[in-house]
Amino acid sequence: MAGIYIHIPFCKSRCSYCDFYSSTFLGNREEIISNICEEIKEQKKFFIHNESIKTIYFGGGTPSLLSFKELKTIFNAIEKNFVLDLHEVTLEANPDDLNKEKITEITQLPINRLSIGVQSFNNNNLRLFNRRHSAQQAIDAVKLCQDKELNNISIDLIYGIPSQTIEEWNINLDIAISLKCPHISAYHLTFEDGAKITKQRDKGVIKELNEEESIDLYKLLVQKLKNANILQYEISNFAIPGMESKHNSSYWNETPYLGVGPSAHSYNGKIRKWNISNSRLYLQYRKEKKTYFKLEAIDNNTKYNDFVITSLRTIRGMNLKLLKENFSLKIVNHCLREANRFISTGDMTINDEYLALSDNGIFKSDFIMENLLWVE
């Protein structure tokens, strides 16, 4: 099996926290879509074993800005060039794009899952984030989708917001749970270089929460969702059992995927490929027949490092049998030796089958993974 990711780089406005590649310039929209379709055709031999496509994911940017015709054009390009055995087709959407007409169009396409960028049910937070919707619009959008029997919905939430209290976060979670969405992605706010919200923090306009406050918010998140049978299966992702994101799970279990469009990444087990993160240059280089992407051959050391980073993001953790089968004794011993340091401090757990981050270890995940990586 394999997946396809389509990066739609358009946004009507720029969120204050965002570091994903997007542009508020929509003048080259037709040309971008045409080139995405051409790239799909050019990459039809990308998968080594000619795998069938199980999942498609429209990310961005704001894919819900695309019209029915534009989405259909992209689907047609995929159908012409790949063998499809679709289990999941996801469209990222902004709540204010999801009116009755838009939802009706979506139901006429192969799309069977929506990832709705709610981010918060608190209007003050939404203004801070420069989001285009209100809390009520987000609630109404989810209910409109459910009325059209489009029930496979994931909602995105952000916590760790400046001035956010445990009480405010509790209200957010209560509303999210009440909407009965089978999947919730919850991300701690990160202050990315160059982002507007980072500049506000650096000027003292807003204050970043401390680590203890963030941990309290995270613990509430995990417990409340667990009580609602929305279980954590990855550091930032929670689902009713059986409703985990099939496409995103492919990133964590090394399933091959093709990424098309500006800034999209691809992986087929042998190489990693990433497109230039600039729509203008993406179009220019393709027009001039210049290379618009970079390639990295994946040797065994790189494959091990990828294995560490992806597997330890999951709650199940690293499969020790796969570790021992696929990597040298030298690398296996390094991994287990470094892991023992964190097992002794309670930041990791181990049994006969899996090595995993503990609840406390999740907060130190970057540091722990860095120590487990293999560096020549």
PyMOL commands that set and color helices and strands:
alter all, ss='L'
color gray80, all
select helices_A, chain A and resi 29-42+63-65+68-81+95-97+100-107+123-128+135-147+166-178+196-202+211-227+246-252+279-287+300-311+320-326+329-344+361-372
alter helices_A, ss='H'
color red, helices_A
select strands_A, chain A and resi 2-8+53-60+84-93+113-119+153-159+183-188+231-234+237-239+257-260+265-267+271-275+293-297+318-319+348-350+354-357
alter strands_A, ss='S'
color yellow, strands_A
deselect
rebuild
show_as cartoon
